[in-house]
Amino acid sequence: MLVREFMTAEIVTAEADMLVRNAARLMAAEEIGSLIVTERDQLVGLVTHKDIIGAQLLSEEAYNKLTLGDIMTAPVVTINPEADLGQTVSLMYRSDRRHIPVVDGGIVVGVVTAADIIRVLATVKMVIEAIPERPGGPVDAEDYY
């Protein structure tokens, strides 16, 4: 299974100079866990819910002045939409990231999250469990994946 088949294609971007408090409102309104941070339409960083919460632990005065550029993760680990599920899981593990922008030809086309991976694995497990055992042995996931 390829990233393009299970990524979240609807992305939300915000400029690096956006105030963190405004970004928090945007993320809440859009019900998303990460924002793609851009400068002049170019990917420059990523901000997650965790980053926003960490920023809120600062004094209120400091928090009200922070921009996404101040708290974003940069450089950003990205993945190609043609990468497979195994490559994605490996990249998430190696980079310790749960949100990875999907980039095709320099353009962000989606984001893949740990939740996307869990959804794919749960679906595969349900499909395999629904298939009756074949004569001669148990069902092997590779037979259907």
Secondary structure per residue as TSV (DSSP state, phi and psi in degrees):
chain	resnum	aa	ss	phi	psi
A	1	M	-	360.0	133.9
A	2	L	B	-97.0	153.7
A	3	V	H	-52.8	-42.6
A	4	R	H	-59.7	-19.5
A	5	E	H	-86.1	-18.3
A	6	F	H	-131.5	1.7
A	7	M	S	-70.8	163.3
A	8	T	B	-89.2	114.3
A	9	A	-	-82.7	-22.8
A	10	E	-	-85.4	108.0
A	11	I	-	-109.3	154.2
A	12	V	-	-120.3	128.4
A	13	T	E	-114.1	158.5
A	14	A	E	-148.1	146.3
A	15	E	E	-72.2	149.4
A	16	A	T	-61.1	-24.1
A	17	D	T	-88.5	4.0
A	18	M	S	-67.3	137.8
A	19	L	B	-65.9	141.2
A	20	V	H	-58.0	-41.5
A	21	R	H	-61.7	-35.5
A	22	N	H	-71.4	-36.9
A	23	A	H	-64.9	-38.1
A	24	A	H	-61.6	-41.8
A	25	R	H	-64.3	-42.5
A	26	L	H	-61.5	-46.0
A	27	M	H	-62.8	-39.9
A	28	A	H	-65.6	-44.2
A	29	A	H	-64.1	-38.3
A	30	E	H	-86.6	-8.7
A	31	E	T	54.7	53.3
A	32	I	-	-124.1	159.2
A	33	G	S	-102.7	-5.2
A	34	S	E	-154.5	156.2
A	35	L	E	-123.4	136.9
A	36	I	E	-82.0	122.8
A	37	V	E	-97.7	129.9
A	38	T	E	-127.1	159.5
A	39	E	E	-134.0	119.4
A	40	R	T	50.5	47.5
A	41	D	T	66.0	14.7
A	42	Q	E	-109.2	136.2
A	43	L	E	-62.8	123.6
A	44	V	E	-126.4	-13.6
A	45	G	E	-173.8	179.9
A	46	L	E	-141.4	136.4
A	47	V	E	-123.8	133.4
A	48	T	E	-113.4	169.4
A	49	H	H	-52.4	-42.2
A	50	K	H	-59.6	-40.9
A	51	D	H	-63.2	-42.0
A	52	I	H	-63.8	-45.2
A	53	I	H	-62.6	-42.0
A	54	G	H	-61.1	-38.7
A	55	A	H	-66.8	-33.4
A	56	Q	H	-68.6	-16.9
A	57	L	T	-76.1	-12.5
A	58	L	S	-74.9	175.1
A	59	S	-	-62.2	154.7
A	60	E	H	-60.2	-38.6
A	61	E	H	-62.0	-47.0
A	62	A	H	-64.8	-44.4
A	63	Y	H	-58.2	-41.9
A	64	N	H	-68.4	-14.3
A	65	K	H	-101.8	-15.0
A	66	L	-	-67.7	142.9
A	67	T	B	-110.8	167.8
A	68	L	H	-59.9	-35.9
A	69	G	H	-59.3	-27.8
A	70	D	H	-73.9	-29.0
A	71	I	H	-117.7	-5.8
A	72	M	-	-67.6	155.3
A	73	T	B	-86.1	125.0
A	74	A	-	-152.5	142.9
A	75	P	S	-67.5	162.1
A	76	V	-	-95.0	136.0
A	77	V	-	-78.8	127.7
A	78	T	-	-124.6	167.7
A	79	I	B	-139.4	153.2
A	80	N	-	-86.2	145.0
A	81	P	T	-64.0	-15.0
A	82	E	T	-91.6	-1.3
A	83	A	-	-67.4	153.7
A	84	D	B	-97.4	174.7
A	85	L	H	-57.0	-45.1
A	86	G	H	-61.7	-42.6
A	87	Q	H	-63.6	-37.5
A	88	T	H	-66.3	-47.8
A	89	V	H	-60.7	-43.9
A	90	S	H	-61.3	-44.3
A	91	L	H	-63.5	-43.2
A	92	M	H	-61.0	-42.5
A	93	Y	H	-66.1	-49.8
A	94	R	H	-64.0	-36.9
A	95	S	H	-93.0	-7.0
A	96	D	T	55.9	44.1
A	97	R	-	-120.2	144.1
A	98	R	S	-111.3	-4.3
A	99	H	E	-134.2	121.0
A	100	I	E	-131.0	119.2
A	101	P	E	-63.3	142.8
A	102	V	E	-100.8	119.9
A	103	V	E	-120.3	130.2
A	104	D	E	-127.6	113.1
A	105	G	T	61.8	35.4
A	106	G	T	83.2	-0.1
A	107	I	E	-111.4	132.5
A	108	V	E	-74.3	120.6
A	109	V	E	-112.0	-4.3
A	110	G	E	174.7	-173.5
A	111	V	E	-142.6	140.2
A	112	V	E	-113.2	133.6
A	113	T	E	-121.7	166.2
A	114	A	H	-59.4	-34.8
A	115	A	H	-63.2	-37.0
A	116	D	H	-62.6	-42.0
A	117	I	H	-63.6	-46.1
A	118	I	H	-61.0	-42.3
A	119	R	H	-61.4	-43.3
A	120	V	H	-64.0	-47.4
A	121	L	H	-64.7	-38.7
A	122	A	H	-65.2	-39.4
A	123	T	H	-65.8	-44.6
A	124	V	H	-61.2	-42.8
A	125	K	H	-62.1	-43.8
A	126	M	H	-64.2	-39.7
A	127	V	H	-65.2	-45.6
A	128	I	H	-63.1	-41.9
A	129	E	H	-67.7	-25.0
A	130	A	H	-80.9	-15.3
A	131	I	S	-86.8	126.1
A	132	P	-	-64.7	152.5
A	133	E	-	-61.0	137.1
A	134	R	B	-86.0	154.8
A	135	P	T	-59.2	134.4
A	136	G	T	95.1	2.9
A	137	G	B	148.9	172.6
A	138	P	-	-71.0	162.6
A	139	V	-	-73.8	135.6
A	140	D	-	-106.7	132.0
A	141	A	G	-54.0	-33.8
A	142	E	G	-65.1	-21.2
A	143	D	G	-69.2	-22.1
A	144	Y	T	-123.2	-0.2
A	145	Y	-	-112.7	360.0
